[in-house]
Amino acid sequence: SQFATDVLQQFTKINQLSPVKLTDTPEDVQQMITNVIGQGYQVNIWKLPKTFTPDINHQKSVWGIHGTSALSVPSIIENGLQDHLSLIKENNRFFNETGQALGNGVYFARLSQYEKAFNYRSSNSNTSYAFISKLHYDHDLHVKSYNVDTFSSAYLNSDLVVGDRVGSYDRDELVIKDYHQAEPQYMLEIKN
């Protein structure tokens, strides 16, 4: 959309959002993007500037992909990926409310299940946006349904909730409870 193009031009100038070649991305990311291109999509890749300091003092990490609408792109570039409650508290003008089936947090798909991220484009657009992030955590909780007891000790002691095959189209959901656990590294613009 023209809005998204204008936003990208603005943030390219302001935040030194720089295009990168596929070969300059980590192997896991390269594989995912190669699969997307193989399905006939055009993909533009940008390296994100460090606009905030993520909490990377965790023992484990996993790649995740977060799809979003063009409207949310400026906020994510400027502030990182934020959870539902943080966005409400800040009265974020780019905030679109989404579900919280596995509790409050920021929702991702596995890189191998990238198609889920394409579901967030505007109805009149053939362009999707997605952010590829390293998700840092110590304790994960695997659940088999959206019926999650958010007051259980297992839930409260985890910092990554993994909904195994519960998401859209029988795909996994990865949920970090604190947006500081996400380290956004790349933005994709995907056109079909």
Residue pairs with C-beta under 8 A, 6 or more apart in sequence:
1 70
1 122
1 124
1 125
1 127
3 70
3 71
4 70
4 73
4 125
4 127
4 129
4 189
7 70
7 73
7 74
8 17
8 46
8 73
8 189
10 74
11 17
11 73
11 74
11 77
11 78
12 18
12 46
15 49
15 51
15 77
15 78
16 49
17 46
17 47
17 48
17 49
17 77
17 187
18 46
18 47
19 44
19 45
19 46
19 47
20 45
20 46
20 47
20 186
21 45
22 30
22 33
22 34
22 45
23 30
24 47
25 33
25 45
25 186
26 63
28 63
28 111
29 63
29 111
29 132
29 186
31 111
32 65
32 111
32 112
32 114
32 132
33 43
33 45
33 188
35 114
36 43
36 114
36 188
36 190
37 43
40 192
41 190
41 191
41 192
42 190
42 191
42 192
43 188
43 189
43 190
43 191
44 188
44 189
45 186
45 187
45 188
46 186
46 187
46 188
46 189
47 185
47 186
48 77
48 131
48 184
48 185
48 186
48 187
49 77
51 77
51 78
51 79
51 80
52 79
52 80
52 180
53 180
54 80
54 134
54 136
54 180
54 181
54 182
54 183
55 136
55 178
55 180
55 181
56 134
56 136
56 183
57 136
58 136
58 137
58 138
58 159
58 181
59 137
59 138
60 136
60 137
60 138
60 140
61 134
61 135
61 136
61 137
62 110
62 134
62 135
62 137
62 160
62 174
63 110
63 111
63 132
63 133
63 134
63 135
64 108
64 109
64 110
64 111
64 132
64 133
64 134
64 135
64 174
64 176
64 182
65 108
65 109
65 110
65 111
65 114
65 116
65 117
65 130
65 131
65 132
65 133
66 81
66 106
66 107
66 108
66 109
66 117
66 130
66 131
66 133
66 182
67 109
67 116
67 117
67 118
67 119
67 120
67 128
67 129
67 130
68 76
68 96
68 120
68 129
68 130
68 131
69 96
69 120
69 121
69 122
69 129
70 121
70 122
70 125
70 127
70 129
71 94
71 96
71 122
72 94
72 95
72 96
72 129
73 129
73 187
74 94
75 82
75 92
75 93
75 94
75 95
76 131
76 184
76 187
77 187
79 92
80 179
80 180
80 182
80 184
81 106
81 131
81 133
81 179
81 182
81 184
82 90
82 92
82 106
82 179
83 104
83 105
83 106
83 177
83 178
83 179
84 97
84 98
84 100
84 104
84 105
85 104
86 179
87 95
88 95
98 107
101 146
101 148
101 163
101 166
101 173
102 143
102 146
102 148
102 161
102 163
102 166
102 173
102 175
103 148
103 150
103 155
103 161
103 175
103 177
104 177
105 161
105 175
105 176
105 177
105 178
105 179
106 175
106 176
106 179
106 182
107 173
107 174
107 175
108 133
108 135
108 173
108 174
108 175
108 176
108 182
109 115
109 116
109 117
109 167
109 171
109 172
109 173
109 174
110 171
110 172
110 174
111 132
113 167
113 171
113 172
114 130
115 169
115 171
116 167
116 168
116 169
116 171
117 128
117 130
118 128
118 130
118 190
119 128
119 168
120 128
120 129
121 127
121 128
121 129
126 191
126 192
127 189
127 190
127 191
128 188
128 189
128 190
128 191
129 187
129 188
129 189
129 190
130 187
130 188
130 190
131 184
131 186
131 187
131 188
132 184
132 185
132 186
132 187
132 188
133 182
133 183
133 184
133 185
134 182
134 183
134 185
135 160
135 174
135 176
135 181
135 182
135 183
136 181
136 182
136 183
137 158
137 159
137 160
137 176
137 181
138 159
139 157
139 158
139 159
139 160
140 158
140 159
140 160
140 161
140 162
141 154
141 155
141 157
141 158
141 160
141 161
141 162
142 162
142 164
143 161
143 162
143 163
143 164
143 166
144 163
144 164
144 165
144 166
145 163
145 166
146 163
146 166
148 155
148 161
149 155
150 156
155 161
158 177
159 176
159 177
159 178
159 181
160 174
160 175
160 176
160 177
160 181
161 173
161 174
161 175
161 177
162 172
162 173
162 174
162 175
163 172
163 173
163 174
163 175
164 172
165 171
165 172
166 172
166 173
167 173
176 182
